[in-house]
Amino acid sequence: PAALGPLYWPRGTRQGAIASILLGECAVLISQTVTSFIHPTVDGLIVSFVSFVVVSLVTPPLPYSKLKQYHDYLNENLFDTTTMIPAKEV
């Protein structure tokens, strides 16, 4: 969730990603040592996803201008914009 969440959900925050990683790892460690409801990995993913969403909703999001700056940087450096076909021609 910490890696893919901000790519698909613009409301995701840095604090949500950090909480997702830390709490997910703690859930895996606890479920491996004490007991597991389903499987330690699944327990960790559930806790990680829930903590990412909850913490992201509680903390303030980045301003749109900052998000646009990050996305523009990724588009310029990861994609060849000269060969990209527009999704819909106007």
N, C-alpha and C positions, 0 to 999 in steps of 0.2 A: 504493500500500500504506500509506503514512503517514496518509492521510486516511480510508480506509475500514477499514483493519485493526483499529484499536481499537474500532470500532463493532460489528464482527462477531466479533472474537476478544478476549475479556476479558483475556487474558494479555498483550496488546500493551502496551508501555511507551513512555514519552516518549523514553527513550534510543534505543529501537528505531526510533521515527519519525524522530528526528534523523539517525541513522545511515543510514536508508533514503533520506532526501532527499539527504544529502551524497554517499554512495557511488553512488547512482543517477545523480546529475548527473556525477560523475567518470567513471563508466562510459560515459555518452553522449559526453562530451568526448573521452575516449580513443578510443572506437570511431569517432568522426567524423574524428579527426586521423590515427590510425595505420591501423587496419583494423577491419572489423566482421565478426562471425561470421554474423549474420543481417541485422539492421538496427540502427542506433544506438538507436532508440527501444525495440526489443524487448530489446536488450542491457541497456539501462538499467532496464527493468521487471524483468527477471530478477534483476539484481544488487540492485535495490531491494527486491524481495520477499524474497530470501534473507537479505539483511542485516537486514531488519525482524524476521523470524522468529528468526534466530540471536541477535541482540542482545537481543531481548525475552525469550528463554529464559534468557539468561545473567544479566540484570539482575533485581533483585527487583521483583515486581509491586506496584501500589498496594494498600493495604488495602481490603477490601470496603466499609467504611463510606465511604471517599473516593469509590470508584466509584459507590456508591448516591447520594451527594450530587450528583455530576455528572449522573447519569441523571435524578434527580428535578428538577434545575434545567432540563435540556433539555425534559423532559416538561411542566413547568409553563409554560415560555416559548415553546415551539415548537408544542405541540399543544393543541387545545381539548378538554380532558378531559371536558367536560360532554356532548359529542356522541359520544364514543368508545364503541363497542359492545364489551362484554366478549367475549373470545375464546371462553369456555365458561362457561355459567351453571351454578352448583353447586346 
